[in-house]
Amino acid sequence: MNEVENQEAYWTNRYRENLTGWDIGNPSFPLQSYIDQLTDKDLKILIPGAGNAYEAEYLFHQGFTNVFVLDISNVPLQQFKERVTDFPESHLIHGDFFDLNDTYDLIFEQTFFCSFEPTPKNRSAYSNQMHKLLNPEGKLVGVWFKHPLAKDSKRPFGGTKDEYLSYLTPHFEIHVFEDCYNSIPPRMSNELFGIFRRNS
C-alpha cells in the first residue's frame, strides 16, 4: 500500500468509525462570515480536504454554482451527495490534493493544513500546491489552528503564526492573518483567520 492509499484508508476509517472531532456540524463561523461578503457568484471555488463540506453546502445554497469539493476519502463525499442532492456530482472530487491539476479563484482552508504530518516537506508542498492551484490574484482564505507543536502532537497539528508565515509568505501576499474573533467557544483563542493573495 503506497502513501496515498494509506492516507485514504486512514481517513476512511475515521469517518466510518465516526472519529470526527473536528466536525462542528455547520459552516465555520469565520468562513461563513467571509462568504456572506462575497458578491461574485461565478467564482470558481475549491474546498480541499472538505470532509462533510458544510461550507460547500452553504455556498451552493447561497447561489454559488462553481464550487468544487475534494477529499481523499469517498465516504464524506457520498454523505455530502446524499445530503445535498442537487449539487453537481462532477464537482465532487475523490482524490489526492497534490494530484489535482486545475485552477481556482478562491480556495478555502478549514482544518486541512493541520491534517498533514507536520514536516517541513509536507508544509512546503502544501504551500507550493496552493500557489499552483490558484489563478493569478486568486485567494487562499481560511482558518489555521494556533497552538505550538510538541513532540507528542497529534491531529489536528497546529503551529505558530510565524511558522505558518514562513511557509506561506514566499507564495502569497498577506492581507489578513490574525486571531479569530468569531471562533466557536471551544476554539476561541486557538484559531488564526487568514486571507492570502497569490503572488504572480
HUMOHU-V622152 format. One record per residue. N is the residue number from 0. D_CENTER is the distance of its C-alpha to the mean C-alpha in whole Angstrom. Layout:
n	d_center
N	D_CENTER
N	D_CENTER
This chain:
n	d_center
0	26
1	23
2	20
3	18
4	20
5	20
6	16
7	16
8	19
9	18
10	15
11	17
12	20
13	17
14	17
15	21
16	22
17	20
18	18
19	15
20	16
21	12
22	13
23	14
24	15
25	14
26	12
27	11
28	14
29	13
30	10
31	13
32	16
33	14
34	14
35	18
36	19
37	18
38	21
39	20
40	20
41	20
42	17
43	15
44	11
45	8
46	5
47	5
48	6
49	6
50	9
51	12
52	9
53	12
54	10
55	11
56	14
57	15
58	14
59	17
60	19
61	19
62	20
63	17
64	18
65	16
66	13
67	12
68	10
69	9
70	10
71	12
72	14
73	16
74	17
75	14
76	15
77	18
78	18
79	16
80	19
81	21
82	20
83	19
84	22
85	22
86	19
87	20
88	19
89	19
90	16
91	14
92	14
93	15
94	14
95	13
96	10
97	13
98	16
99	14
100	17
101	16
102	15
103	14
104	14
105	11
106	7
107	5
108	3
109	4
110	6
111	4
112	7
113	9
114	10
115	12
116	15
117	16
118	18
119	19
120	18
121	15
122	14
123	16
124	15
125	11
126	12
127	15
128	13
129	10
130	14
131	15
132	13
133	14
134	17
135	19
136	19
137	15
138	13
139	9
140	9
141	7
142	8
143	9
144	12
145	15
146	18
147	20
148	20
149	23
150	24
151	24
152	20
153	18
154	15
155	13
156	14
157	14
158	16
159	18
160	17
161	20
162	18
163	15
164	17
165	19
166	16
167	15
168	18
169	20
170	17
171	16
172	18
173	17
174	18
175	17
176	16
177	17
178	17
179	16
180	19
181	18
182	16
183	17
184	20
185	19
186	17
187	19
188	19
189	17
190	14
191	13
192	12
193	12
194	13
195	13
196	16
197	16
198	19
199	22
